[in-house]
Amino acid sequence: MKQEFQSRPELDETLALLPLDEPFAPFALPVSEQPLVSVVIPVHGELAHTLACLRSLTHHGARAPFEVIVVDDASPDASAATLAQVDGLRLLRNAANLGFIGSCNAGAEAARGEFLLFLNNDTQVTPGWLDGLLRCFAERADCGIAGSRLVYPDGRLQEAGGLVFADGGGWTTGRFEPRDVPLFRCRREVDYVSGASLLIRRELFRRIGGFDTRYAPAYYEDVDLAFAVRRLGLRVYYEPTSTVIHCEGISAGTNLDRGMKRHQQPNQAKFVGKWTAELAGQPPAGTPLARAIRWRRRGRVLVVDAMTPEPSRDSGSLRLCAILRLLDEQGWSTAFLPDDGRASPAEIDALGALGCEVLCRPWVAGLPRWLREHGGELHAVILCRHTVAGQYAGLVRRHAPQARLLFDTVDLHFLREQRAAELTGNAALARQAQASRRSELALIAASDVSFVVSAREQALLRQLRPAARVELLSNIHEVHGCRQPHAGRRDLVFIGGYGHPPNSDAIGWIAGEILPRLRAALPGIRLHVLGDLPDAVRPGLATPGLELHGRVAELEPWLASCLASLAPLRFGAGVKGKINMAMSYGLPVIATTIAVEGMQLDDGVDVLVADDAAGFVDAVLRLQHDETLWRRLSVHGLGNVRRHFSAAAAATVLHRALD
């Protein structure tokens, strides 16, 4: 009621809605003769809306090739004559009024694309409208239908997927909410999506038999289609990166007693009669919406880390995103809260693609308040790093006593700090290491399960805290494979941001000693540093042959062309993502003993180990001149990632910890 009576502009200017009163002049659609997608638009009058819809397709296009089929359902106005002047449009004309279902089925029969996108004529598309839906199919092998985020012209959310209750009643989730609330920026499985913007494979649509004509002329046909898809073992997804503006009510009105809307209630009864068995598994009528939205999920898992993960920034972020993906695949509803409260729109959308809701400012003030309000909903809480877990473990026990408390060490901080203190002789750092040790060991003892990333750390904790349950949940990497043979490769690469102390020490060692010796032996060789690097430190690192690229969007160009990756770490702990990443591309690695600790790597078989500058020079020379050695390290490195750092291994650990 508050929202209904609240004053707001009629239009949201940021949506750039096209005007309806633009005088008609012939225009051309950006269509393809070999379309991947056939866009099917049924129309019955309302020419101004149809033209605005088509103009929006012209304005925004798509990366994927598409065609546009308009099915004129015996319009009472001049729609057919006007639309015949739009170049590239395939216009079908019904001899008699067939309604929405008959028109959509007719358009599907004429379609040439692998996919069908059913689109209402009272819509306007926005950038990413089609590519976002296709990305959902590409990233979710079980996707049978994907539907857009529908918004009103005033900017409010209209639909973020639909719910169906056990009595057959439906509900469009998110209606009238702000469209950018993180909950509705998550890709998630839903009961159905509106036929106003619905993508499905043409072959699947035909196998089902199209929209069921028992619901003619319209209403419940999209819900019925979703249930038919799910019966085949596929899923229906709401895709928030595809935004479509929908002037709801233009095509069908809003009165349930007359016009098209009068078919809504009778068709609900038909739907209940057809799907009685399936409806028994739906939430009972009256189920609170917060519970109904997550009805298909096994439970809710909260993950808290210092900041929002960004995979191109560090290996810890890459690992955490992989964990969130696995939790979603295992059926959990996930939420991520950054302790610093910050998440960019791109980061919210990236985690949303993993099915994860981001709890950040301005929507969430902080973890204490959120736990007081939602702690009772949680099945488990994962606290990452002892600096975060130390603040909130007690709060979790107080406000979510039923939840399993999991402490993700990421790596044992005290071990890394202790080694740094020994290398530098820094007494203050030694004291910090002792404080971290007390904190981490206390948290491990108090948690239900603790995660470490290396077998070496797991063995250490068995000695220090034998009663604690400690699981090995290491780095998680996709195996990309070797893209180029030894011949033609040159140069070296170092992966890692300068902000991590072991990395800054390693880069300094490279610049000051390792690279000058290498260039003395191999004039012209270059070493590429890929990772965040403050401008202030660049002048001090200036060394012939040292290329400081900063953070890069893609590592592949370097990992597919360089001779080797260096990991000259003189202190640290845990498993080194830089080594995993290089090996996942079949790139041999030269690393220190500390760097390969706990990674199940053998010198000369999987990796080359060097602990001084001369050793690194010798190893590089060996790889340059010995193709057989290079190929052996490449193959064995790939095998190491498959055996010890795969998603399957991590999934098994998460099952043990959460089931």
C-alpha positions as CSV (number, residue, x, y, z in Angstrom):
1,M,0.0,0.0,0.0
2,K,2.9,2.4,0.8
3,Q,4.4,1.7,-2.6
4,E,1.1,2.1,-4.3
5,F,0.4,5.6,-2.9
6,Q,4.0,6.8,-3.0
7,S,4.7,9.5,-5.6
8,R,7.1,8.6,-8.3
9,P,7.9,9.7,-11.9
10,E,5.9,7.9,-14.5
11,L,9.0,7.0,-16.4
12,D,12.5,6.0,-15.3
13,E,14.8,8.1,-17.5
14,T,17.7,5.7,-17.1
15,L,15.8,3.1,-19.0
16,A,15.8,5.3,-22.1
17,L,12.3,4.2,-23.1
18,L,11.5,4.9,-26.8
19,P,8.5,7.2,-27.4
20,L,5.2,5.8,-28.7
21,D,4.3,8.9,-30.7
22,E,7.2,8.8,-33.1
23,P,5.9,9.2,-36.7
24,F,6.4,6.0,-38.7
25,A,9.1,5.9,-41.3
26,P,10.4,2.6,-42.8
27,F,13.4,1.1,-40.9
28,A,15.5,-2.1,-41.0
29,L,16.0,-4.7,-38.3
30,P,19.6,-6.1,-37.7
31,V,18.6,-9.7,-38.6
32,S,20.5,-12.6,-39.9
33,E,19.7,-15.1,-42.7
34,Q,21.3,-17.9,-40.5
35,P,19.8,-17.0,-37.1
36,L,20.7,-18.7,-33.8
37,V,17.5,-17.3,-32.3
38,S,14.0,-16.7,-33.8
39,V,12.2,-13.8,-31.9
40,V,8.5,-14.5,-32.1
41,I,6.2,-11.5,-31.4
42,P,2.4,-12.0,-31.5
43,V,0.4,-8.8,-32.1
44,H,-3.2,-7.8,-32.1
45,G,-3.5,-4.1,-32.7
46,E,-1.5,-1.7,-30.5
47,L,0.7,-0.7,-33.5
48,A,2.5,2.0,-31.6
49,H,3.8,-0.4,-29.0
50,T,4.8,-3.0,-31.6
51,L,6.8,-0.4,-33.5
52,A,8.5,0.8,-30.3
53,C,9.4,-2.8,-29.5
54,L,10.9,-3.4,-33.0
55,R,12.8,-0.1,-32.8
56,S,14.3,-1.2,-29.5
57,L,15.5,-4.4,-31.2
58,T,17.2,-2.2,-33.8
59,H,18.8,0.1,-31.2
60,H,20.2,-2.7,-29.0
61,G,20.8,-5.6,-31.4
62,A,22.7,-8.6,-30.0
63,R,26.0,-10.4,-30.4
64,A,24.1,-13.6,-31.4
65,P,22.4,-13.6,-34.9
66,F,18.6,-13.5,-34.8
67,E,15.6,-13.1,-36.9
68,V,12.3,-11.4,-36.0
69,I,8.9,-13.0,-36.8
70,V,5.8,-10.9,-36.1
71,V,2.5,-12.9,-36.1
72,D,-0.3,-10.5,-36.9
73,D,-3.4,-12.0,-35.2
74,A,-6.0,-10.4,-37.3
75,S,-5.3,-6.9,-36.0
76,P,-8.2,-4.5,-36.2
77,D,-5.9,-1.6,-37.1
78,A,-3.3,-1.0,-39.9
79,S,-0.6,-3.1,-38.2
80,A,-0.1,-5.5,-41.1
81,A,0.2,-2.8,-43.7
82,T,2.6,-0.8,-41.7
83,L,4.8,-3.7,-40.5
84,A,5.2,-4.9,-44.1
85,Q,7.4,-1.8,-44.6
86,V,9.9,-2.9,-41.9
87,D,12.9,-4.3,-43.7
88,G,14.1,-7.7,-42.4
89,L,10.9,-8.5,-40.6
90,R,9.2,-11.8,-41.3
91,L,5.5,-11.0,-41.1
92,L,2.9,-13.8,-40.7
93,R,-0.8,-13.0,-40.9
94,N,-3.5,-15.1,-39.2
95,A,-6.7,-15.3,-41.3
96,A,-8.7,-15.4,-38.0
97,N,-7.9,-14.4,-34.5
98,L,-6.0,-17.3,-32.8
99,G,-5.1,-15.6,-29.6
100,F,-1.7,-15.5,-27.9
101,I,-1.2,-19.3,-27.9
102,G,-2.2,-19.9,-31.5
103,S,0.0,-17.0,-32.7
104,C,3.0,-18.2,-30.8
105,N,2.7,-21.7,-32.0
106,A,2.3,-20.5,-35.6
107,G,5.5,-18.3,-35.2
108,A,7.4,-21.2,-33.8
109,E,6.5,-23.4,-36.8
110,A,7.9,-20.8,-39.2
111,A,11.1,-20.3,-37.1
112,R,14.6,-21.2,-38.4
113,G,16.7,-20.6,-35.3
114,E,17.9,-23.1,-32.8
115,F,16.2,-21.1,-30.1
116,L,12.8,-19.5,-29.8
117,L,12.4,-16.2,-27.9
118,F,8.8,-15.4,-27.3
119,L,8.4,-11.6,-26.8
120,N,5.3,-9.5,-26.1
121,N,4.7,-6.6,-28.4
122,D,4.2,-4.3,-25.4
123,T,7.9,-4.6,-24.4
124,Q,11.1,-2.8,-25.1
125,V,14.5,-4.6,-24.9
126,T,17.7,-3.2,-23.3
127,P,21.4,-3.9,-23.8
128,G,22.2,-7.6,-23.2
129,W,18.5,-8.6,-23.6
130,L,19.3,-11.7,-25.7
131,D,22.9,-12.5,-25.0
132,G,22.2,-12.7,-21.2
133,L,19.5,-15.4,-21.8
134,L,21.8,-17.4,-24.1
135,R,24.6,-17.1,-21.5
136,C,22.3,-18.8,-19.0
137,F,21.9,-21.8,-21.4
138,A,25.7,-21.9,-22.0
139,E,26.5,-21.9,-18.3
140,R,23.7,-24.1,-17.1
141,A,23.6,-27.5,-18.9
142,D,20.2,-28.2,-17.3
143,C,18.6,-25.0,-18.5
144,G,15.3,-25.7,-20.4
145,I,13.8,-22.2,-20.2
146,A,15.4,-18.8,-19.4
147,G,13.3,-15.7,-18.7
148,S,14.2,-12.0,-18.5
149,R,14.0,-9.6,-15.6
150,L,10.8,-7.6,-16.4
151,V,10.6,-4.0,-15.2
152,Y,7.9,-1.4,-15.4
153,P,8.4,1.8,-17.4
154,D,8.8,3.6,-14.0
155,G,11.8,1.5,-13.2
156,R,10.3,-0.8,-10.6
157,L,10.7,-4.5,-10.9
158,Q,7.7,-6.3,-12.3
159,E,8.9,-9.9,-12.3
160,A,11.9,-11.8,-11.2
161,G,10.6,-15.3,-12.1
162,G,7.3,-16.8,-10.9
163,L,6.1,-18.9,-8.0
164,V,3.4,-21.6,-8.2
165,F,1.7,-22.7,-5.0
166,A,0.1,-26.1,-4.4
167,D,-3.4,-24.8,-5.3
168,G,-2.1,-23.7,-8.7
169,G,-2.1,-20.0,-7.8
170,G,0.8,-18.0,-9.1
171,W,2.9,-15.1,-7.9
172,T,5.4,-13.0,-9.7
173,T,8.3,-12.5,-7.3
174,G,9.8,-9.0,-6.7
175,R,6.8,-7.1,-8.0
176,F,7.1,-3.3,-7.3
177,E,10.6,-3.8,-5.6
178,P,13.6,-1.6,-6.7
179,R,14.9,-3.5,-9.7
180,D,18.6,-3.5,-8.6
181,V,18.1,-5.2,-5.2
182,P,20.8,-7.9,-5.0
183,L,18.3,-10.6,-4.3
184,F,16.8,-10.0,-7.7
185,R,20.1,-9.8,-9.5
186,C,20.8,-13.5,-8.9
187,R,20.2,-16.1,-11.5
188,R,18.1,-18.8,-9.9
189,E,15.7,-21.7,-10.6
190,V,12.1,-20.7,-10.6
191,D,8.7,-22.4,-11.1
192,Y,8.0,-20.5,-14.3
193,V,8.9,-17.3,-16.2
194,S,6.5,-15.0,-18.1
195,G,5.8,-15.6,-21.8
196,A,6.5,-11.8,-22.2
197,S,10.2,-12.7,-22.6
198,L,10.9,-16.5,-22.7
199,L,13.8,-18.4,-24.4
200,I,13.6,-22.1,-25.2
201,R,15.2,-24.4,-27.7
202,R,13.0,-24.9,-30.7
203,E,13.5,-28.7,-30.7
204,L,12.4,-28.9,-27.0
205,F,9.4,-26.6,-27.7
206,R,8.2,-28.9,-30.5
207,R,8.9,-32.1,-28.5
208,I,6.6,-30.8,-25.8
209,G,4.0,-29.9,-28.4
210,G,4.3,-26.1,-28.1
211,F,2.0,-24.1,-25.9
212,D,-0.9,-26.3,-24.8
213,T,-4.1,-25.2,-26.7
214,R,-6.3,-26.2,-23.8
215,Y,-5.5,-22.7,-22.3
216,A,-6.4,-20.9,-25.5
217,P,-6.6,-18.0,-26.1
218,A,-4.2,-17.2,-23.3
219,Y,-3.1,-17.5,-19.6
220,Y,-1.3,-20.3,-17.8
221,E,0.3,-21.5,-21.1
222,D,3.7,-20.2,-19.9
223,V,3.3,-21.9,-16.5
224,D,2.2,-25.2,-18.2
225,L,5.3,-25.0,-20.5
226,A,7.6,-24.6,-17.5
227,F,6.1,-27.7,-15.8
228,A,6.4,-29.7,-19.0
229,V,10.1,-28.8,-19.3
230,R,10.7,-29.7,-15.6
231,R,9.0,-33.1,-16.2
232,L,11.8,-33.8,-18.7
233,G,14.5,-33.2,-16.1
234,L,15.4,-29.7,-17.1
235,R,15.1,-26.5,-15.2
236,V,13.6,-23.0,-15.6
237,Y,15.9,-20.1,-14.8
238,Y,15.3,-16.4,-14.1
239,E,18.2,-14.5,-15.8
240,P,18.7,-11.0,-14.3
241,T,21.3,-9.8,-16.9
242,S,18.5,-9.8,-19.5
243,T,16.3,-6.8,-18.7
244,V,13.1,-6.1,-20.7
245,I,10.7,-3.2,-20.1
246,H,7.1,-4.5,-20.0
247,C,4.1,-2.2,-20.2
248,E,1.9,-4.8,-18.5
249,G,-1.7,-4.6,-19.2
250,I,-1.4,-2.9,-22.6
251,S,-2.0,-6.1,-24.6
252,A,-4.5,-7.8,-22.2
253,G,-5.8,-5.3,-19.8
254,T,-5.9,-5.8,-16.0
255,N,-9.6,-6.5,-15.3
256,L,-10.2,-10.2,-14.4
257,D,-13.9,-10.1,-15.4
258,R,-13.5,-9.0,-19.1
259,G,-11.2,-9.1,-22.0
260,M,-8.3,-11.6,-22.1
261,K,-7.9,-11.5,-18.3
262,R,-11.3,-13.3,-17.9
263,H,-9.5,-16.6,-19.0
264,Q,-7.1,-16.5,-16.1
265,Q,-9.2,-18.2,-13.4
266,P,-10.8,-20.9,-15.6
267,N,-7.3,-21.7,-16.9
268,Q,-6.0,-22.1,-13.4
269,A,-8.6,-24.9,-12.8
270,K,-7.4,-26.6,-16.1
271,F,-3.8,-26.3,-14.9
272,V,-4.6,-27.9,-11.5
273,G,-6.4,-30.8,-13.2
274,K,-3.4,-31.5,-15.5
275,W,-0.6,-31.2,-12.9
276,T,-2.2,-32.5,-9.7
277,A,0.8,-34.8,-8.9
278,E,3.4,-32.1,-9.5
279,L,1.5,-29.5,-7.5
280,A,1.7,-31.7,-4.4
281,G,5.4,-30.8,-4.3
282,Q,4.9,-27.1,-4.5
283,P,4.7,-24.8,-1.5
284,P,1.3,-24.7,0.2
285,A,-0.8,-21.6,-0.4
286,G,0.1,-18.9,2.1
287,T,3.8,-19.9,2.4
288,P,5.8,-16.8,3.3
289,L,7.4,-15.5,0.1
290,A,10.9,-15.5,1.5
291,R,10.5,-19.3,2.1
292,A,8.7,-19.9,-1.2
293,I,11.4,-18.3,-3.2
294,R,13.9,-20.8,-1.8
295,W,11.5,-23.8,-1.9
296,R,13.7,-25.7,-4.3
297,R,16.9,-25.1,-2.3
298,R,18.2,-27.5,0.4
299,G,18.9,-24.7,2.9
300,R,20.6,-21.3,3.2
301,V,24.4,-20.9,3.5
302,L,26.0,-17.6,4.4
303,V,29.6,-16.9,3.4
304,V,31.5,-13.9,4.9
305,D,34.9,-12.7,3.8
306,A,36.9,-9.5,4.1
307,M,35.9,-8.2,0.7
308,T,34.0,-9.3,-2.4
309,P,35.9,-11.8,-4.4
310,E,37.3,-10.8,-7.8
311,P,38.8,-13.7,-9.6
312,S,41.3,-11.6,-11.6
313,R,42.7,-10.1,-8.4
314,D,43.9,-13.1,-6.5
315,S,43.8,-16.9,-6.2
316,G,41.8,-16.7,-3.0
317,S,39.0,-15.0,-4.9
318,L,39.1,-17.6,-7.7
319,R,38.8,-20.3,-5.1
320,L,35.9,-18.7,-3.2
321,C,34.0,-18.1,-6.5
322,A,34.5,-21.8,-7.3
323,I,33.2,-22.7,-3.8
324,L,30.1,-20.6,-4.3
325,R,29.5,-22.2,-7.7
326,L,29.7,-25.7,-6.1
327,L,27.4,-24.8,-3.3
328,D,24.8,-23.6,-5.9
329,E,25.2,-26.9,-7.8
330,Q,24.7,-28.9,-4.7
331,G,21.3,-27.2,-4.1
332,W,22.1,-24.6,-1.5
333,S,20.8,-21.0,-1.5
334,T,23.9,-18.9,-0.9
335,A,24.4,-15.3,0.3
336,F,27.8,-13.5,0.4
337,L,28.5,-10.7,2.8
338,P,31.7,-8.6,2.4
339,D,33.0,-7.4,5.8
340,D,34.0,-4.0,4.2
341,G,30.4,-3.6,3.0
342,R,31.4,-2.9,-0.6
343,A,30.5,-4.6,-3.9
344,S,30.5,-3.0,-7.3
345,P,27.6,-3.6,-9.7
346,A,29.8,-5.8,-11.8
347,E,30.8,-7.9,-8.7
348,I,27.1,-8.2,-7.7
349,D,26.2,-9.5,-11.1
350,A,29.2,-11.9,-11.3
351,L,28.2,-13.5,-8.0
352,G,24.6,-13.4,-9.1
353,A,25.5,-15.5,-12.1
354,L,26.6,-18.1,-9.5
355,G,23.2,-17.9,-7.8
356,C,24.6,-16.0,-4.9
357,E,22.9,-12.9,-3.3
358,V,25.4,-10.2,-2.3
359,L,24.6,-8.6,1.1
360,C,26.3,-5.2,0.8
361,R,25.7,-1.5,1.4
362,P,23.3,0.3,1.0
363,W,20.9,-2.7,1.2
364,V,22.6,-4.3,4.3
365,A,24.1,-2.3,7.1
366,G,26.3,-5.0,8.4
367,L,26.5,-8.6,9.6
368,P,25.3,-8.2,13.2
369,R,22.0,-6.7,12.3
370,W,21.5,-9.1,9.4
371,L,22.1,-12.1,11.6
372,R,19.6,-10.8,14.2
373,E,17.0,-10.7,11.5
374,H,17.9,-13.8,9.4
375,G,20.0,-16.0,11.6
376,G,17.2,-18.5,12.1
377,E,17.1,-19.2,8.3
378,L,20.6,-20.5,8.1
379,H,21.8,-24.0,7.6
380,A,25.5,-23.1,7.8
381,V,27.8,-20.1,8.0
382,I,31.3,-20.0,6.4
383,L,33.6,-17.4,7.9
384,C,36.8,-16.8,5.8
385,R,40.1,-15.8,7.4
386,H,40.7,-15.5,11.1
387,T,40.4,-11.7,11.0
388,V,36.8,-12.1,9.9
389,A,35.9,-15.2,11.9
390,G,37.3,-13.8,15.1
391,Q,34.8,-10.9,14.9
392,Y,31.7,-12.9,14.1
393,A,32.0,-16.5,15.3
394,G,30.3,-15.6,18.6
395,L,27.5,-13.7,16.9
396,V,26.8,-16.7,14.6
397,R,26.5,-19.0,17.7
398,R,24.2,-16.5,19.4
399,H,21.9,-15.6,16.5
400,A,22.1,-18.8,14.4
401,P,22.6,-21.6,17.0
402,Q,21.2,-24.2,14.6
403,A,23.7,-23.4,11.9
404,R,26.9,-25.3,11.3
405,L,29.9,-23.0,11.8
406,L,32.7,-23.5,9.2
407,F,36.0,-21.7,9.4
408,D,37.8,-21.3,6.1
409,T,41.4,-20.4,7.0
410,V,42.2,-19.6,3.3
411,D,45.8,-20.3,4.4
412,L,47.2,-20.4,7.9
413,H,48.1,-16.8,8.5
414,F,50.3,-17.4,11.5
415,L,52.5,-19.8,9.5
416,R,53.0,-17.2,6.7
417,E,53.7,-14.4,9.2
418,Q,56.1,-16.6,11.2
419,R,58.1,-17.4,8.1
420,A,58.2,-13.7,7.1
421,A,59.5,-12.8,10.5
422,E,62.2,-15.4,10.3
423,L,63.3,-14.2,6.8
424,T,63.4,-10.5,7.8
425,G,64.3,-10.8,11.5
426,N,61.4,-8.5,12.3
427,A,60.4,-8.8,16.0
428,A,57.1,-7.0,15.6
429,L,56.1,-9.4,12.9
430,A,57.1,-12.3,15.1
431,R,54.8,-11.0,17.8
432,Q,52.0,-10.6,15.2
433,A,52.5,-14.2,14.1
434,Q,52.1,-15.4,17.7
435,A,48.9,-13.4,18.1
436,S,47.6,-14.9,14.8
437,R,48.5,-18.4,16.0
438,R,46.4,-18.0,19.2
439,S,43.5,-16.6,17.2
440,E,43.5,-19.2,14.5
441,L,43.9,-22.2,16.8
442,A,41.1,-21.0,19.0
443,L,38.8,-20.5,16.1
444,I,39.6,-24.0,14.7
445,A,38.8,-25.5,18.1
446,A,35.5,-23.6,18.3
447,S,34.3,-24.4,14.8
448,D,32.3,-27.4,13.6
449,V,34.6,-27.8,10.6
450,S,37.7,-25.9,9.5
451,F,39.1,-25.8,5.9
452,V,42.8,-25.7,5.0
453,V,44.2,-25.6,1.5
454,S,47.2,-27.9,1.8
455,A,47.9,-31.4,3.2
456,R,50.9,-29.9,5.0
457,E,48.7,-27.5,7.0
458,Q,46.2,-30.3,7.7
459,A,49.0,-32.5,9.1
460,L,50.2,-29.5,11.2
461,L,46.8,-28.9,12.7
462,R,46.4,-32.6,13.6
463,Q,49.4,-32.1,15.9
464,L,48.3,-28.7,17.3
465,R,44.5,-29.4,17.6
466,P,44.0,-33.2,17.4
467,A,40.3,-32.9,18.5
468,A,39.4,-30.5,15.8
469,R,37.7,-31.5,12.5
470,V,39.9,-30.2,9.7
471,E,39.1,-30.8,6.0
472,L,41.3,-30.2,3.0
473,L,39.5,-27.8,0.7
474,S,42.3,-26.7,-1.7
475,N,42.4,-24.4,-4.7
476,I,39.9,-25.2,-7.4
477,H,40.9,-24.9,-11.1
478,E,39.5,-25.7,-14.5
479,V,42.0,-27.6,-16.6
480,H,42.5,-25.6,-19.8
481,G,45.2,-27.7,-21.4
482,C,48.4,-26.8,-23.2
483,R,47.6,-24.5,-26.1
484,Q,51.0,-24.4,-27.8
485,P,54.0,-26.7,-28.0
486,H,57.6,-25.9,-26.8
487,A,58.6,-24.5,-30.2
488,G,58.1,-20.8,-30.5
489,R,57.7,-20.1,-26.8
490,R,59.8,-17.5,-25.1
491,D,59.8,-15.2,-22.1
492,L,58.7,-15.9,-18.5
493,V,55.7,-14.9,-16.4
494,F,55.0,-14.2,-12.7
495,I,51.3,-14.1,-11.5
496,G,50.4,-12.3,-8.4
497,G,49.4,-8.9,-6.9
498,Y,52.0,-6.8,-5.2
499,G,49.7,-6.2,-2.1
500,H,50.4,-9.8,-0.9
501,P,53.7,-9.7,1.1
502,P,55.2,-12.9,-0.4
503,N,54.5,-11.6,-3.9
504,S,56.0,-8.1,-3.3
505,D,59.1,-9.8,-1.9
506,A,59.3,-12.2,-4.9
507,I,58.9,-9.3,-7.4
508,G,61.7,-7.4,-5.6
509,W,64.0,-10.5,-5.8
510,I,63.2,-11.0,-9.5
511,A,64.0,-7.3,-10.3
512,G,67.1,-7.1,-8.2
513,E,68.8,-10.4,-8.7
514,I,67.1,-13.1,-10.7
515,L,66.2,-11.2,-13.9
516,P,69.6,-9.5,-14.3
517,R,71.3,-12.9,-14.0
518,L,68.9,-14.4,-16.5
519,R,69.5,-11.6,-19.1
520,A,73.3,-12.2,-18.7
521,A,72.8,-15.8,-19.7
522,L,69.9,-15.1,-22.2
523,P,70.1,-11.6,-23.6
524,G,66.7,-10.2,-24.6
525,I,64.6,-12.5,-22.3
526,R,61.6,-10.7,-20.7
527,L,59.6,-11.5,-17.6
528,H,55.9,-10.4,-17.5
529,V,54.4,-9.5,-14.1
530,L,50.6,-10.0,-14.1
531,G,48.8,-8.6,-11.1
532,D,47.9,-5.4,-9.2
533,L,50.9,-3.1,-8.8
534,P,50.8,0.4,-7.2
535,D,52.2,3.2,-9.4
536,A,54.4,4.3,-6.5
537,V,56.5,1.1,-6.5
538,R,57.0,0.9,-10.3
539,P,60.0,3.2,-10.5
540,G,61.9,1.2,-7.8
541,L,61.3,-2.0,-9.8
542,A,62.5,-0.6,-13.2
543,T,64.8,-3.3,-14.6
544,P,65.6,-4.1,-18.2
545,G,63.3,-6.9,-19.4
546,L,60.8,-6.6,-16.6
547,E,57.3,-5.9,-18.0
548,L,54.8,-4.7,-15.4
549,H,51.3,-5.2,-16.9
550,G,49.2,-4.8,-13.8
551,R,46.0,-6.8,-13.5
552,V,44.9,-8.3,-16.8
553,A,41.5,-9.5,-17.9
554,E,42.8,-12.8,-19.3
555,L,45.9,-14.7,-18.4
556,E,45.7,-17.1,-21.3
557,P,47.7,-15.0,-23.9
558,W,50.8,-15.1,-21.6
559,L,50.3,-18.7,-20.3
560,A,49.9,-20.0,-23.8
561,S,53.0,-18.3,-25.2
562,C,55.6,-18.1,-22.4
563,L,58.3,-20.7,-21.7
564,A,57.7,-21.0,-18.0
565,S,56.1,-19.4,-14.9
566,L,58.3,-18.4,-12.0
567,A,57.2,-18.6,-8.3
568,P,60.3,-17.4,-6.4
569,L,58.5,-17.2,-3.0
570,R,60.7,-17.0,0.0
571,F,58.0,-17.2,2.6
572,G,54.2,-17.9,2.7
573,A,51.8,-20.6,3.5
574,G,49.0,-22.6,1.9
575,V,48.7,-23.6,-1.7
576,K,49.9,-21.2,-4.4
577,G,47.3,-20.4,-7.0
578,K,49.9,-19.0,-9.3
579,I,51.4,-22.5,-9.6
580,N,47.9,-24.1,-10.1
581,M,46.9,-21.6,-12.7
582,A,50.1,-22.0,-14.8
583,M,49.9,-25.8,-14.6
584,S,46.2,-25.7,-15.6
585,Y,47.4,-24.3,-19.0
586,G,50.3,-26.9,-19.2
587,L,52.9,-24.2,-18.5
588,P,55.9,-25.6,-16.6
589,V,56.7,-23.9,-13.3
590,I,60.0,-23.1,-11.6
591,A,59.5,-22.5,-7.9
592,T,61.1,-22.4,-4.5
593,T,60.7,-25.2,-1.9
594,I,58.4,-23.0,0.1
595,A,56.2,-22.3,-3.0
596,V,55.6,-26.0,-3.8
597,E,55.1,-27.0,-0.2
598,G,52.0,-29.2,0.3
599,M,51.2,-29.3,-3.5
600,Q,52.1,-33.0,-4.2
601,L,54.8,-31.9,-6.7
602,D,58.1,-33.7,-7.3
603,D,61.2,-31.8,-8.5
604,G,62.1,-32.8,-12.1
605,V,58.8,-34.6,-12.6
606,D,56.0,-32.1,-12.1
607,V,58.1,-28.9,-11.4
608,L,61.6,-27.5,-11.2
609,V,62.7,-26.4,-7.7
610,A,65.2,-23.6,-7.3
611,D,66.0,-21.7,-4.0
612,D,68.6,-19.2,-5.2
613,A,69.0,-16.9,-8.3
614,A,71.6,-19.2,-9.9
615,G,69.1,-22.1,-9.6
616,F,66.4,-20.2,-11.4
617,V,68.8,-19.3,-14.2
618,D,69.9,-22.9,-14.6
619,A,66.2,-24.1,-14.6
620,V,65.3,-21.7,-17.3
621,L,68.2,-22.7,-19.5
622,R,67.2,-26.4,-19.0
623,L,63.7,-25.7,-20.2
624,Q,64.8,-23.7,-23.1
625,H,67.1,-26.4,-24.5
626,D,65.4,-29.6,-23.4
627,E,62.0,-30.0,-25.1
628,T,61.5,-33.5,-23.6
629,L,61.8,-32.1,-20.1
630,W,59.4,-29.2,-20.9
631,R,56.8,-31.6,-22.3
632,R,57.1,-33.9,-19.2
633,L,56.6,-31.0,-16.8
634,S,53.6,-29.7,-18.9
635,V,51.8,-33.1,-18.9
636,H,52.5,-33.9,-15.3
637,G,51.5,-30.4,-14.2
638,L,48.1,-30.8,-15.9
639,G,47.7,-34.2,-14.2
640,N,48.5,-32.7,-10.8
641,V,45.7,-30.1,-11.2
642,R,43.3,-32.8,-12.3
643,R,44.1,-35.1,-9.3
644,H,44.4,-32.6,-6.5
645,F,42.8,-29.3,-7.4
646,S,39.6,-30.2,-9.3
647,A,36.0,-29.1,-8.7
648,A,35.1,-32.8,-8.1
649,A,37.6,-33.1,-5.2
650,A,36.3,-29.8,-3.6
651,A,32.6,-30.9,-4.1
652,T,33.3,-34.1,-2.1
653,V,34.7,-32.1,0.8
654,L,31.7,-29.7,0.8
655,H,29.3,-32.6,0.8
656,R,31.0,-34.0,3.9
657,A,31.0,-30.6,5.7
658,L,27.4,-29.6,4.9
659,D,25.4,-32.8,4.5
